[in-house]
Amino acid sequence: MIFSSPWWLLFLLLLPIVVVLHALTLRWRSVTTSSLVFWNEVLKERRANLRIRRLLTNLLLILQLIAIALIGVALGGPTVIRPATSGSQDVILVLDATAGMQAKEGARTRWDIALERGVALASGLRGGARMAVVLAEKRPRLLASFTDDKSALRRLLRSARPTDEPGDVAASVLYAISLRDPRRGGRVVLETDGAFDELHGVDMSLPWITVDVVGTPQDNVGITHMSFRQASTAGAGYELFLAVMNAGRTAATVPLTVRADGKDIVSRTLSLGPGQRSTVTIPWTGPAAGRVVASVAAHDALPLDDLAYARFAPARRVSVLVVGQRPAFIQQALASLPGVTVKMQEVPSADEPHMDVVVYDDVQPPPLLQGNFILFNSVPSGLPVRARGLLRVPAVTGWNRSDPLLDSVSLADVTIGQALDLYPGPGFSILANSGTSPLVLRWDHSDLKALVVAFDPSSSDFPLRPGFPILLANAISWFFPDWLQTQVDQTQAGDPRVIATRGAPNLTVVKPDGRKVDMTADGPSVTFFDTDEVGFYTVDAGGETSEFAVNLASESETNTTPRFTSPNAPEEGQQQRPGVPVPVWFVVGIAALALLVLEWIAWLWQPGRTRTA
């Protein structure tokens, strides 16, 4: 029994006071007799214990003492914990479905144990009780809303699977708390391996929150990071960077292997002390593109983090469509940039192929809705800018040297035959001007980026200067900041993945286990959310195939040791059973009131109550 306000138990100090007062009220009954000889002998034997015997046989006193004791207990707010399987309250079950729940516990996994307890909890629901189920993945997911259908609950629970995602269990518990109806009451039960230090933001003093830890300490070694980077020495190529963690209690020696396109590139042995994190930097001698898989032969509790995946490519490929009648300078400058492929088109069309960047040169573009655009001597439709006329031989009077688009670009003494006299509205940033008229503008809002140049390169000497290809390169880097960086196409499990549609109306994503997910595209990109499995994902967009990798890459999941201690944790060796806190103060209070009524009736029926001595 738990008391919400133990100070009220001081009310029990009234018990000895009542006994004393009751003893003081006892009186001798007067009896007329002819001799005291025999009475004196009897009184000698009984005088010492006469009052004690009267106290024990006094029904009124006993009833008063019990009633006072019950009143004191009721004022203390007593609560009893009833076993979970016998409860009739609503239950919100939170199942930890993060990657660490796949750790082995003997012949079973932690997930198997948690699922078994969740099914038992559903089977133990009594009449009127309902259950909701929340899966604690990277983000909370409602598996089942409130229902009293035990068969449906068991069926849904048995169909659930753990993910390969790291996760924030506290966020799922807070979500479960938000589902609780204070008017109906109910309890939140978390089945977890406890491989975290605390539940941030959760008030664990609440009596209706129960944490059932199913994990035990296990040794585990895992890969927590893999990436490629440009070597610091010029001409040295690339380096492979790996981070490996020993989350166990003993030292471990594990073989490390890195394979690329099915061939062993790196093979070495790592020695790690207990709790040690080791980083390995290795000169990359494998291919500069393709699949890369790193593995440690740890043979431990969690095989999931023994592998890491990457899709390695030296730089991003950028496709550019140039629309115009005289785009020779633009075509040559773009074609000289690494990783850039150029396609030409003379006039705009309604069904232009999807490209990463579209350049309009001295033509009227269609309305710009989404994407990346460069416009020379063109007024973009749909944007707040208009041309008031033409400027004859405008001189560049200033430019923003600190803007990334004009980094290392000099516009000094650039000769321009003519330019549009543009009048931009709100939202545009002016990068260069001629007097009060802007020459170079930038638009960057929502899913639309546009670089607007008020003149045609062919009507100036700008293409003959080094700044022209630099301006185009800066624009490509503005559209794609990772354009010239080493690409390791990978995503952490549970994170959304943005996929370029390449103009295809439909895409198919094949997950590592072979399942296919069909998606409909309504723009230059779509967001894929179903990254709950580690491995390689294949994307088919209109016959064009690409790949990306998904990794666990989480120290918190590699550290499988249960660290969370619940305030109501059981003694070591005992299994924690979720319980229902049931307040019983009103029952105790009713019992006290009943005893007081019984004592009053007994006092009314007491023989000789109105007689005097």
C-alpha positions in Angstrom: 0.0 0.0 0.0 1.2 3.5 -0.9 0.2 6.7 0.9 0.0 10.0 -1.0 0.2 12.0 2.2 1.8 10.0 5.0 1.6 13.0 7.4 -2.0 12.2 8.0 -1.0 9.0 9.8 -0.1 11.2 12.8 -3.9 11.1 13.3 -3.3 7.7 14.8 -1.8 9.4 17.9 -5.4 9.9 19.0 -5.6 6.1 19.8 -3.7 6.2 23.1 -5.5 9.4 24.1 -8.9 7.7 23.6 -7.8 4.7 25.7 -6.7 6.9 28.5 -9.9 9.0 28.5 -12.0 5.9 28.3 -10.1 4.3 31.3 -10.7 7.5 33.4 -14.4 7.3 32.8 -14.8 3.8 34.4 -16.7 3.8 37.7 -17.4 1.2 40.4 -21.0 0.0 40.8 -22.3 0.4 44.4 -23.8 -2.8 45.9 -25.3 -3.0 49.4 -24.0 -6.1 51.4 -23.9 -7.1 55.0 -20.2 -8.0 55.2 -17.0 -7.2 53.2 -15.0 -10.2 54.4 -15.5 -12.3 51.2 -15.3 -9.2 48.9 -11.9 -8.1 50.2 -10.4 -11.5 49.4 -11.8 -11.5 45.8 -10.7 -7.9 45.2 -7.2 -8.7 46.2 -6.9 -11.2 43.3 -8.6 -9.1 40.6 -7.7 -5.5 41.5 -4.6 -5.5 39.4 -6.2 -6.6 36.1 -9.7 -5.6 36.5 -9.5 -2.4 34.4 -7.5 -4.2 31.6 -10.1 -6.9 31.3 -12.9 -4.3 31.1 -11.1 -2.5 28.4 -10.7 -5.7 26.3 -14.3 -6.6 26.7 -15.6 -3.1 26.1 -17.2 -3.3 22.6 -17.6 0.5 22.4 -14.0 1.2 23.0 -12.8 -1.4 20.4 -15.2 0.1 17.8 -14.0 3.6 18.5 -10.3 2.7 18.2 -10.8 0.8 14.9 -12.8 3.7 13.5 -10.1 6.3 14.4 -7.4 4.1 12.9 -9.4 3.8 9.6 -10.0 7.6 9.5 -6.3 8.2 9.8 -5.5 5.7 7.1 -8.1 7.2 4.8 -6.7 10.7 5.3 -3.3 9.4 4.2 -4.7 8.7 0.7 -3.8 5.0 0.4 -3.3 3.4 -3.0 -2.8 -0.3 -3.8 -1.0 -1.7 -6.8 -3.2 -4.2 -8.6 -1.6 -6.7 -11.0 -1.7 -5.5 -14.6 -3.6 -8.5 -15.9 -6.5 -7.9 -13.5 -7.0 -4.2 -14.3 -10.1 -2.7 -15.9 -8.4 0.6 -16.8 -7.4 1.8 -20.2 -3.8 0.8 -21.2 -1.5 2.6 -23.5 1.3 0.1 -24.4 4.5 1.6 -25.8 6.7 -1.0 -27.5 10.3 0.0 -28.0 10.9 -0.8 -31.7 14.4 0.7 -32.1 17.3 -1.2 -33.5 18.7 -2.2 -30.1 15.6 -4.4 -29.4 17.0 -6.9 -31.9 19.8 -7.7 -29.4 19.9 -11.4 -28.4 18.8 -12.6 -25.0 19.7 -16.2 -25.2 17.7 -17.9 -28.0 15.3 -15.0 -28.3 15.6 -11.3 -28.9 14.6 -8.5 -26.6 11.8 -7.7 -29.0 10.4 -11.2 -28.7 10.3 -10.9 -24.9 8.7 -7.4 -25.0 6.1 -8.6 -27.6 5.2 -11.6 -25.4 4.6 -9.4 -22.4 2.6 -6.9 -24.6 0.4 -9.8 -25.8 -0.1 -11.0 -22.2 -1.1 -7.5 -21.2 -3.7 -7.3 -24.0 -5.1 -10.8 -23.1 -5.5 -9.7 -19.5 -7.8 -6.8 -20.3 -11.1 -6.9 -18.3 -14.5 -5.7 -19.3 -14.6 -2.0 -20.1 -10.9 -1.7 -20.5 -9.3 -0.6 -23.8 -5.8 -0.6 -25.1 -3.8 1.5 -27.6 -0.4 0.5 -28.9 2.4 3.0 -29.8 5.6 1.8 -31.5 8.7 3.8 -30.4 10.6 4.1 -33.6 12.6 7.1 -34.7 9.3 8.9 -34.4 6.2 7.7 -32.5 3.9 5.5 -34.6 0.4 4.6 -33.5 0.0 0.9 -34.2 -3.5 0.5 -32.7 -5.9 3.1 -31.5 -8.0 2.4 -28.4 -10.0 -0.8 -28.7 -11.3 -3.6 -26.4 -11.0 -6.2 -29.1 -8.4 -8.5 -27.6 -8.1 -10.7 -30.8 -7.4 -7.6 -32.9 -4.8 -6.4 -30.5 -3.0 -9.7 -30.4 -3.1 -9.9 -34.2 -1.7 -6.4 -34.6 1.0 -7.0 -31.9 2.2 -10.2 -33.5 2.4 -8.5 -36.9 4.6 -5.7 -35.6 8.4 -5.8 -36.3 11.3 -3.9 -34.8 13.0 -1.4 -37.1 16.7 -0.8 -37.8 16.3 2.8 -36.7 17.8 4.6 -33.7 15.0 6.3 -31.8 14.0 8.6 -29.0 11.9 6.5 -26.7 11.0 9.5 -24.5 9.2 11.1 -27.4 7.0 8.0 -27.8 6.2 7.9 -24.1 5.2 11.6 -24.2 3.0 10.9 -27.2 1.4 8.0 -25.3 0.8 10.3 -22.3 -1.0 12.8 -24.7 -3.4 9.9 -25.7 -4.4 9.3 -22.1 -7.9 10.6 -21.1 -7.7 12.0 -17.5 -11.4 11.5 -17.1 -11.1 7.7 -17.8 -7.8 7.3 -16.1 -5.6 4.6 -17.5 -1.9 3.7 -17.5 1.1 3.9 -19.7 3.2 0.8 -19.9 6.6 0.9 -21.7 8.3 -2.3 -22.8 11.9 -1.5 -23.5 15.5 -2.8 -23.2 16.3 0.3 -21.1 19.4 1.1 -23.2 19.3 4.8 -22.4 20.1 6.9 -19.4 16.8 8.7 -18.8 13.5 9.5 -20.4 13.9 13.3 -21.0 10.8 15.3 -20.2 8.8 12.3 -18.7 7.7 12.7 -15.1 8.5 9.2 -13.8 6.9 10.0 -10.4 3.5 9.6 -12.0 2.1 6.4 -10.5 0.3 5.4 -13.7 3.6 5.2 -15.8 5.3 1.8 -15.6 8.6 0.8 -17.3 9.2 -2.9 -17.9 12.9 -3.5 -18.8 13.5 -6.7 -20.8 17.2 -6.3 -21.5 20.3 -7.7 -19.6 23.9 -6.5 -20.0 25.4 -7.8 -23.2 28.8 -7.3 -24.9 28.6 -5.6 -28.3 31.0 -4.1 -30.9 29.6 -2.1 -33.8 30.5 0.3 -36.6 29.1 3.8 -35.7 30.3 5.8 -38.7 31.7 5.4 -42.2 32.6 8.1 -44.7 34.9 9.1 -47.5 36.9 12.3 -47.7 39.4 14.0 -49.9 42.9 13.2 -48.7 44.8 16.2 -47.2 47.8 15.6 -49.4 47.4 16.9 -53.0 47.0 14.1 -55.5 46.6 11.5 -52.8 43.0 10.6 -53.8 40.5 9.7 -51.1 40.5 8.3 -47.5 38.1 6.0 -45.8 37.1 7.0 -42.3 35.6 4.5 -39.9 34.5 4.6 -36.3 34.1 1.4 -34.3 32.9 1.2 -30.7 33.2 -1.5 -28.1 30.2 -1.1 -25.8 31.0 -4.3 -23.8 32.5 -4.8 -20.4 35.5 -6.8 -21.7 38.3 -6.1 -24.2 37.5 -7.3 -27.8 39.6 -8.2 -30.8 37.6 -8.1 -34.1 38.5 -8.5 -37.7 37.6 -5.5 -39.9 36.9 -6.0 -43.6 36.0 -3.4 -46.3 34.7 -4.6 -49.7 34.0 -2.7 -52.8 32.1 -4.2 -55.7 32.6 -7.6 -54.2 36.4 -7.4 -53.7 38.3 -7.0 -50.4 40.0 -3.6 -50.2 40.9 -3.4 -46.5 41.5 -6.2 -44.1 42.8 -5.7 -40.6 42.3 -6.6 -36.9 41.2 -4.0 -34.3 41.8 -4.4 -30.6 39.4 -2.4 -28.4 39.3 -2.0 -24.6 36.0 -2.0 -22.7 34.0 1.1 -23.7 36.6 2.2 -26.2 35.8 4.1 -29.3 38.4 3.8 -32.1 38.6 5.7 -35.4 40.4 4.3 -38.4 41.6 6.4 -41.4 42.7 4.3 -44.4 44.0 5.5 -47.8 41.4 4.3 -50.3 42.8 2.1 -53.0 39.5 0.8 -54.3 37.2 2.1 -57.1 36.0 5.6 -56.9 32.4 4.6 -57.5 30.1 1.8 -56.5 29.0 -0.1 -53.5 31.1 -0.2 -50.4 30.4 -2.5 -47.4 32.4 -2.5 -44.1 32.0 -5.3 -41.6 33.4 -6.4 -38.2 33.2 -10.1 -37.3 32.1 -9.5 -33.7 29.7 -12.4 -33.2 27.9 -10.4 -30.4 24.5 -9.6 -29.2 23.5 -7.2 -32.0 24.6 -8.3 -35.5 22.8 -5.3 -37.0 25.6 -2.8 -36.3 28.4 -5.1 -37.6 27.8 -3.8 -41.1 28.0 -0.3 -42.7 27.0 0.6 -46.2 27.9 3.4 -48.6 27.4 4.3 -52.3 30.7 6.0 -53.1 31.0 8.5 -56.0 33.7 11.2 -56.5 31.4 14.1 -57.4 27.8 14.8 -58.2 26.6 14.7 -61.8 24.6 17.9 -62.7 22.4 17.9 -65.9 21.8 21.4 -67.4 19.4 22.3 -70.2 20.3 25.5 -72.1 17.4 27.1 -74.0 18.2 29.9 -76.5 19.2 30.8 -80.0 22.8 31.9 -79.4 24.0 30.0 -76.3 27.5 29.1 -77.5 29.4 31.0 -74.7 27.1 29.5 -72.1 27.4 26.0 -73.5 31.2 26.1 -73.6 31.5 27.5 -70.0 29.1 24.9 -68.6 30.7 22.0 -70.4 34.1 22.9 -68.9 32.8 22.4 -65.4 33.5 18.9 -63.8 30.5 16.6 -63.6 28.2 18.9 -65.7 26.4 17.5 -68.8 24.7 20.0 -71.1 21.7 19.6 -73.4 20.7 22.3 -75.9 17.2 23.5 -77.0 16.4 26.5 -79.1 12.9 27.4 -77.9 11.0 26.7 -74.6 8.4 23.9 -74.7 5.7 22.9 -72.3 7.1 19.3 -72.0 10.8 20.1 -71.4 12.7 17.2 -70.0 13.5 17.4 -66.3 17.0 18.7 -65.7 18.9 19.7 -62.5 19.3 23.3 -63.9 17.6 25.1 -66.8 19.2 28.2 -68.4 17.1 30.6 -70.5 19.2 32.9 -72.8 17.3 35.8 -74.5 14.0 33.9 -74.6 10.7 34.2 -72.7 10.6 31.4 -70.1 7.3 29.7 -69.0 6.1 30.3 -65.5 8.7 29.2 -63.0 7.3 27.0 -60.2 10.0 24.7 -58.9 13.6 24.0 -59.7 16.9 25.8 -60.4 17.1 28.4 -63.1 19.6 30.9 -64.7 18.1 33.6 -66.8 20.1 35.9 -69.2 18.2 38.9 -70.7 14.9 37.2 -69.7 12.1 38.2 -67.4 10.8 35.2 -65.4 7.1 34.8 -65.4 5.4 34.4 -62.1 8.1 36.3 -60.1 7.7 39.9 -58.9 10.0 41.6 -61.5 9.3 43.5 -64.7 11.3 45.2 -67.4 10.7 49.0 -67.8 12.8 49.2 -71.0 16.3 48.9 -72.2 19.6 50.3 -70.9 22.2 51.3 -73.6 25.8 50.5 -72.7 25.2 50.4 -68.9 28.3 50.6 -66.7 28.6 48.3 -63.7 28.7 50.7 -60.7 28.9 48.1 -58.0 28.5 44.5 -57.0 28.2 42.5 -53.8 31.7 40.9 -53.4 30.6 39.0 -50.3 27.8 37.1 -51.9 28.7 33.4 -52.7 27.4 33.8 -56.3 29.9 36.5 -57.0 32.8 35.0 -55.1 36.0 35.5 -57.1 34.0 37.2 -59.9 35.1 40.7 -61.0 32.7 42.9 -62.9 35.1 45.8 -63.2 35.3 47.3 -66.7 32.9 44.8 -68.1 31.5 46.2 -71.4 27.7 45.6 -72.0 26.0 46.6 -75.2 22.5 46.7 -73.8 20.6 45.3 -70.8 17.0 45.1 -69.5 16.0 48.0 -67.1 14.6 45.7 -64.4 12.3 46.7 -61.6 12.3 43.9 -58.9 9.7 43.6 -56.2 10.1 42.2 -52.7 12.0 38.9 -52.3 14.8 39.6 -54.8 18.4 40.3 -53.7 20.4 42.7 -55.8 23.9 41.5 -56.4 25.1 44.0 -59.0 23.7 47.2 -60.5 24.2 50.0 -62.9 23.2 53.2 -61.1 19.7 52.5 -59.8 19.0 49.6 -62.2 19.9 46.0 -61.1 22.1 43.9 -63.4 22.3 40.7 -61.4 19.6 39.5 -59.0 19.0 36.4 -56.9 15.7 34.7 -55.9 15.6 32.0 -53.2 12.3 31.0 -51.8 10.5 27.7 -51.2 11.5 25.2 -53.9 12.6 27.8 -56.5 16.0 29.3 -57.0 16.8 31.7 -59.8 19.8 33.7 -60.9 18.7 36.6 -63.1 21.3 38.5 -65.3 19.8 41.5 -67.1 22.0 41.2 -70.2 22.8 38.5 -72.8 26.4 37.3 -72.6 26.8 37.5 -76.3 26.1 41.3 -76.2 29.1 41.8 -73.8 32.7 40.9 -73.3 31.9 39.1 -70.0 32.2 35.6 -71.5 35.8 36.5 -72.5 36.7 37.1 -68.9 37.6 34.5 -66.2 34.6 35.7 -64.1 32.0 34.2 -66.5 32.7 30.5 -66.0 33.3 31.2 -62.3 29.8 32.8 -62.0 28.3 29.7 -63.6 30.3 27.4 -61.3 29.2 29.5 -58.3 25.6 29.1 -59.4 25.8 25.3 -59.7 27.4 25.2 -56.2 24.5 27.5 -55.0 21.9 25.1 -56.4 23.9 22.0 -55.1 26.2 22.8 -52.2 27.8 19.3 -52.4 28.4 19.4 -56.1 32.2 19.2 -56.0 32.4 17.3 -52.8 33.1 13.6 -52.5 29.8 11.8 -52.4 29.0 9.0 -50.0 25.3 8.5 -50.7 24.0 7.3 -47.4 21.2 8.1 -45.0 20.6 7.1 -41.4 17.8 4.7 -40.8 14.5 6.5 -40.2 15.6 9.7 -41.9 13.6 10.9 -45.0 15.4 10.7 -48.3 14.9 13.2 -51.1 14.9 11.5 -54.5 15.2 13.4 -57.8 12.5 12.3 -60.2 14.4 13.1 -63.4 11.1 14.1 -65.0 9.6 10.6 -64.4 5.9 10.6 -63.3 6.3 7.4 -61.3 9.2 5.9 -59.3 9.8 2.5 -57.7 12.0 2.1 -54.7 13.3 -1.4 -54.0 14.2 -1.9 -50.3 17.0 -4.2 -49.2 14.7 -7.1 -48.4 13.2 -6.9 -51.9 9.9 -5.1 -51.1 8.9 -2.5 -53.7 7.4 0.9 -52.9 5.7 2.7 -55.7 5.6 6.5 -55.6 4.0 9.2 -57.8 6.0 12.3 -58.6 4.5 15.8 -59.0 7.7 17.8 -59.1 11.5 17.6 -59.6 11.8 15.5 -56.4 9.9 13.3 -54.0 10.5 12.5 -50.3 10.9 8.8 -49.4 10.1 8.1 -45.7 10.3 4.3 -45.5 14.0 4.0 -44.6 13.4 1.7 -41.7 15.9 -1.0 -42.9 19.6 -0.9 -43.3 21.2 -1.8 -46.7 21.1 -0.6 -50.3 18.0 0.9 -51.8 17.5 0.9 -55.6 15.5 3.7 -57.3 14.0 3.2 -60.8 12.8 6.6 -62.2 11.6 6.2 -65.8 14.1 3.5 -66.6 17.0 5.4 -65.0 18.4 3.6 -62.0 20.2 4.9 -59.0 21.1 3.7 -55.5 21.5 5.0 -52.0 22.6 3.3 -48.7 20.9 3.4 -45.3 22.9 2.8 -42.1 22.3 2.4 -38.4 25.3 4.6 -37.4 24.3 5.1 -33.8 26.4 4.9 -30.7 23.3 4.9 -28.5 22.0 1.7 -30.2 25.4 0.0 -30.3 25.6 0.5 -26.5 23.0 -2.2 -25.7 23.6 -2.2 -21.9 20.4 -1.4 -20.0 21.1 1.8 -18.1 17.6 3.2 -17.2 16.4 2.6 -13.7 12.7 3.1 -13.1 11.6 4.5 -9.7 9.4 1.4 -9.2 12.0 -1.1 -10.4 11.8 -4.6 -8.8 14.5 -6.2 -6.7 17.3 -7.9 -8.5 16.2 -11.3 -9.7 12.5 -10.4 -9.8 10.6 -9.7 -12.9 8.9 -6.4 -13.1 5.2 -6.7 -13.6 3.3 -3.6 -14.7 0.6 -2.8 -12.1 -2.4 -0.5 -11.8 -2.4 2.1 -9.0 -5.9 1.9 -7.4 -6.9 4.5 -4.7 -8.7 2.9 -1.8 -9.2 5.9 0.6 -12.9 6.0 -0.1 -13.3 2.3 0.8 -11.4 2.8 4.1 -13.5 6.0 4.8 -16.8 4.1 4.3 -15.6 1.3 6.6 -14.7 3.9 9.3 -18.1 5.5 8.9 -19.8 2.1 9.2 -18.0 1.4 12.5 -19.0 4.8 13.9 -22.6 4.0 13.1 -22.3 0.5 14.7 -20.7 2.1 17.8 -23.5 4.5 18.1 -26.1 1.7 17.9 -24.3 -0.3 20.5 -24.2 2.7 22.8 -28.0 3.1 22.4 -28.6 -0.5 23.2 -26.2 -0.6 26.2 -28.1 -2.0 29.2 -28.5 0.4 32.1 -27.2 3.3 30.0 -29.7 5.8 31.7 -29.3 4.4 35.2 -27.3 6.3 37.8 -25.0 4.8 40.4 
